[in-house]
Amino acid sequence: MNSSPAHKPRPMVDLIVSVILPSVILMKLSGEDKLGVSGGLMLALAFPLGWGLFELVKYRKFNFIALLGLVSVLLTGSIGLFELDNKWLAIKEASIPAIIGIAVLVSTFTPYPLVRALLFNAAIMDVETIQKKLEENNSVKIFERKLMKATYFVAGSFAFSATMNYILAKWIVTSPAGTEAFNEELGQMTLYSYPMIAIPSMVMMMAIFYYLWRSIHKATGLKLEDLMVKK
């Protein structure tokens, strides 16, 4: 029997812990008269790193995207603490969403396509009922084509994130790593990434989910309330 508690999304907590607090620390507490460059960077990164580890340990469920997030935080810390060329920050910022997008595409050739885990899974939709209706209406192949198209859309949204992350990092973070200015710019980049990248990406994912819902509705005749898992 699995005694792990069910995961409940907490977007406001995620935003505060992973974006706002680290940004404020990097921009306001990295001076030599406060925490210093290394101290400010380590404290700022401790919030998203600690929160991500807490979620992984508490819910005891492997999460590919959450794991990449933790790796991203560790790489950012390494770039700052080891004072690497800040071009690596832009490469790192672009590589994480790029890896996810590539994984989404590659997974379509495996028995476990990631798009099903992201959009078409039993935690969100009544997959069993949908599958039964698709078979009754002889619409399985039509729906599979729509699902593949949704996969391309999802991969495209991550390509957008990768491109914007790279541009934002190159535009904002211009100071050498290991300096107070680098920390301040890193904080600004973290703040700007939310309205410039995270929100547009969420809107894209919502549009893709709507496209998928419309495709299921046309193929099965089921209404939205019939598609969703009853809580």
Disulfide bonds with the S-S distance in Angstrom:
none
